[in-house]
């Protein structure tokens, strides 16, 4: 595990629902986060409950994190879009989902949604998911297909708990047990990822390779196998994430393009369209 907790901010389901507070009553959503430091570094959790039965039709912004959503309500939600979808083999009508890094433009739709969200930094995902990240290939997959009976048992215990703090504790204990026997990123890959994050994606692959004493080809192969993206794509995602946050905070697109290393505003426009499926102006309004 490495110092990339900032990339695991809870937020995929929360986008557009005022989730900066603990209870987004004004939007009809209850949004709760656990207090204190996470039990497993690189994991951020949040709980979401629809209080008014409104229809959910939500664009999900790609972020430098692997997102796990555990469905807890009586009604299913669906994930649409992304670069790939893999039908779950689970017999459960409300399976939990994993969205890998950079899934592309994605929407979550449903009604009476109640769920827990975990955002995992890439190093933590590599340790906890149980499959090499590159095998997910940008897909949204069923968590039960990765964790099997353990996922079913965890989901049932969490759904049976009535208090959010009890739910957070159950998930934290489960992740702590998995982390105790987990693998870690190689130091070179971890160092390259930390450099990409620290520099906001404004890096050259040649410089990254030189920093760890590897060739470009070796860095590409090892990094992609453990992170699930090439170094170039990872840098683009981190840069997009920083720019998206600035756009949603009300920044000027031209200034944001300059501040985050885009060649010009058109370059920013192309990246936002590729990652989020909308224009910078539309993204700013989410």
C-alpha positions in Angstrom: 0.0 0.0 0.0 1.3 3.5 -0.9 0.6 7.1 -0.4 -2.3 7.3 -3.0 -5.2 7.6 -0.6 -6.1 10.9 -2.2 -7.1 9.0 -5.3 -9.6 6.9 -3.5 -12.1 9.6 -2.7 -15.6 8.2 -2.4 -17.6 9.7 -5.2 -18.8 7.6 -8.1 -22.3 7.2 -6.8 -22.1 10.6 -5.0 -21.6 12.7 -8.1 -24.5 15.2 -8.4 -26.0 14.4 -5.0 -24.5 16.9 -2.7 -22.5 14.3 -0.9 -20.0 16.7 0.7 -22.2 16.6 3.9 -23.0 13.6 5.9 -26.7 13.8 5.1 -27.7 15.3 1.8 -31.3 15.9 2.9 -31.9 18.6 0.4 -31.5 16.1 -2.4 -33.4 13.3 -0.8 -30.2 11.3 -0.3 -28.7 10.1 2.9 -24.9 10.0 2.5 -22.8 8.8 5.4 -19.0 8.3 5.7 -17.1 6.6 8.5 -15.2 8.7 10.9 -11.4 8.4 11.5 -8.7 6.9 9.4 -9.5 4.0 7.1 -8.7 0.5 8.6 -7.0 -0.4 5.3 -4.9 2.4 3.7 -6.1 3.4 0.2 -9.8 2.7 0.9 -12.5 5.3 1.2 -16.1 4.2 2.0 -19.5 5.8 1.9 -23.1 4.7 2.4 -25.9 5.9 0.2 -29.7 5.6 0.8 -32.5 7.1 -1.3 -35.0 8.6 1.2 -37.7 9.7 -1.2 -37.8 7.0 -3.8 -36.6 9.2 -6.6 -35.4 7.7 -9.9 -31.6 7.6 -10.1 -30.1 8.5 -13.5 -26.5 9.4 -12.7 -23.4 10.0 -14.8 -20.3 8.5 -13.2 -17.0 10.4 -13.7 -13.9 8.2 -14.1 -11.4 8.6 -11.4 -8.0 7.2 -10.4 -9.6 4.5 -8.3 -11.3 1.1 -8.6 -14.9 1.5 -7.4 -16.8 -1.3 -5.6 -20.6 -0.8 -5.1 -22.4 -3.3 -2.8 -26.1 -3.2 -3.4 -28.2 -3.4 -0.2 -31.7 -2.3 -1.2 -34.7 -4.3 -2.4 -34.6 -2.9 -5.9 -31.7 -3.4 -8.3 -29.7 -0.7 -10.0 -28.0 -1.0 -13.3 -24.7 0.2 -14.7 -24.7 1.2 -18.3 -22.0 2.4 -20.7 -18.3 2.0 -20.0 -15.9 0.5 -22.4 -17.0 -3.0 -21.5 -19.7 -4.9 -19.6 -19.4 -8.4 -18.4 -22.7 -10.1 -17.4 -22.4 -11.5 -13.9 -22.7 -15.2 -13.3 -24.4 -14.5 -9.9 -27.9 -15.8 -9.4 -28.5 -12.8 -7.0 -30.8 -10.2 -8.7 -28.9 -7.4 -7.0 -25.3 -8.2 -7.4 -22.4 -6.0 -6.2 -20.3 -4.4 -8.9 -16.7 -3.5 -9.5 -15.8 -0.6 -11.9 -12.2 -0.9 -13.0 -9.9 2.1 -13.7 -11.1 4.4 -16.5 -14.3 2.5 -17.5 -15.3 5.3 -19.9 -18.6 7.2 -19.8 -20.9 5.3 -17.5 -24.4 5.8 -16.0 -26.0 4.3 -12.9 -29.8 3.9 -13.0 -32.3 2.6 -10.5 -34.9 3.5 -7.9 -34.9 3.3 -4.1 -31.1 2.7 -4.2 -29.3 1.8 -1.0 -25.7 0.8 -1.3 -22.2 1.0 0.1 -19.4 2.3 -2.1 -15.7 1.6 -1.7 -13.1 3.5 -3.7 -9.8 1.6 -3.8 -6.5 3.2 -4.8 -4.8 1.1 -7.6 -2.3 -0.4 -5.1 -5.0 -1.4 -2.7 -7.1 -2.8 -5.6 -4.1 -4.9 -6.7 -3.9 -6.3 -3.2 -7.5 -6.9 -2.5 -9.4 -7.8 -5.7 -7.8 -11.2 -6.2 -7.3 -10.8 -9.9 -4.7 -8.9 -11.9 -6.2 -5.5 -12.7 -5.3 -5.7 -16.4 -7.7 -8.7 -16.7 -10.7 -6.3 -16.0 -9.8 -4.3 -19.2 -11.8 -1.3 -18.3 -14.9 -3.4 -17.6 -17.7 -3.2 -15.0 -17.9 -6.7 -13.5 -19.8 -8.6 -10.8 -18.0 -8.6 -7.4 -19.3 -12.1 -6.7 -17.4 -13.3 -9.8 -14.2 -12.1 -8.1 -14.8 -12.9 -4.5 -17.3 -15.8 -4.8 -19.0 -17.0 -1.5 -17.1 -14.3 0.5 -18.9 -11.6 -1.4 -22.3 -13.2 -0.8 -21.6 -13.6 2.9 -20.3 -10.0 3.3 -23.3 -8.5 1.4 -25.8 -10.5 3.5 -24.2 -9.4 6.8 -23.9 -5.8 5.7 -27.5 -5.7 4.5 -28.7 -7.2 7.8 -27.0 -4.5 9.9 -29.3 -1.6 10.6 -26.7 1.1 11.5 -24.2 2.6 9.0 -21.3 2.5 11.5 -21.9 -1.3 12.0 -21.9 -1.7 8.2 -18.6 0.2 7.9 -17.1 -1.9 10.7 -18.1 -5.2 9.0 -16.6 -4.1 5.7 -13.4 -2.8 7.4 -12.9 -6.1 9.2 -13.4 -8.0 6.0 -10.9 -5.9 4.1 -8.4 -6.1 6.9 -8.5 -9.9 6.8 -7.9 -9.8 3.0 -5.1 -7.3 3.3 -3.3 -9.5 5.8 -2.6 -12.0 3.1 -2.5 -9.7 0.1 0.2 -9.1 -2.4 1.8 -5.7 -3.0 2.8 -3.6 -6.0 6.5 -3.9 -6.9 8.4 -0.9 -5.5 9.2 0.4 -9.0 5.5 0.3 -10.1 4.4 1.9 -6.8 7.0 4.6 -7.2 5.9 5.4 -10.7 2.3 5.6 -9.7 3.1 7.9 -6.8 5.1 10.2 -9.2 2.2 10.3 -11.6 -0.2 11.3 -8.8 2.2 13.8 -7.2 2.7 15.6 -10.6 -1.0 15.6 -11.5 -0.4 13.4 -14.6 2.1 15.9 -16.0 4.9 13.4 -16.7 6.8 11.9 -19.6 6.9 8.1 -19.9 10.7 8.2 -20.7 11.3 10.1 -17.5 9.2 7.6 -15.5 11.1 4.7 -17.0 14.5 6.3 -16.2 13.4 7.0 -12.6 13.1 3.2 -12.0 15.9 2.1 -14.2 13.6 0.2 -16.6 13.1 0.4 -20.4 9.9 1.9 -21.7 8.8 -1.6 -22.8 9.4 -3.1 -19.4 7.7 -0.3 -17.6 4.7 -0.5 -19.9 4.4 -4.3 -19.3 4.9 -4.3 -15.5 2.8 -1.2 -14.8 -0.1 -2.3 -17.0 -0.1 -5.8 -15.4 -0.3 -4.3 -11.8 -2.3 -1.1 -12.3 -4.5 -2.1 -15.2 -3.5 0.9 -17.4 -0.5 1.9 -19.3 1.6 4.7 -17.7 0.4 7.1 -20.4 -3.2 6.3 -19.9 -2.8 6.5 -16.1 -1.3 10.0 -16.4 -4.2 11.0 -18.7 -6.7 9.8 -16.1 -5.0 11.6 -13.2 -4.8 14.8 -15.2 -8.4 14.5 -16.2 -9.5 13.9 -12.6 -7.7 17.1 -11.4 -9.2 19.1 -14.3 -12.7 17.7 -13.7 -12.5 18.7 -10.0 -11.5 22.2 -11.1 -14.3 22.5 -13.6 -16.9 21.3 -11.1 -15.5 23.9 -8.7 -16.4 26.6 -11.2 -13.0 27.3 -12.8 -12.6 28.7 -16.3 -11.9 26.0 -18.9 -9.1 27.9 -20.6 -7.3 28.5 -17.3 -7.8 24.9 -16.2 -6.4 23.6 -19.4 -3.2 25.7 -18.9 -2.9 24.9 -15.2 -3.2 21.1 -15.8 -0.8 20.7 -18.7 -3.1 20.5 -21.6 -1.9 22.0 -24.9 -4.9 24.2 -25.2 -8.6 24.3 -24.4 -9.4 22.0 -27.4 -7.1 19.4 -25.9 -9.0 19.6 -22.6 -12.3 19.3 -24.5 -11.2 16.1 -26.2 -10.0 14.5 -23.0 -13.2 15.4 -21.1 -15.3 14.1 -24.0 -13.3 10.8 -24.0 -13.4 10.2 -20.3 -16.8 11.7 -19.3 -18.8 11.5 -22.5 -19.7 15.2 -22.3 -18.3 18.7 -22.8 -16.4 20.6 -20.1 -19.3 22.9 -19.8 -21.7 20.0 -19.2 -19.3 18.4 -16.7 -19.0 21.6 -14.8 -22.8 21.5 -14.2 -22.9 18.0 -12.8 
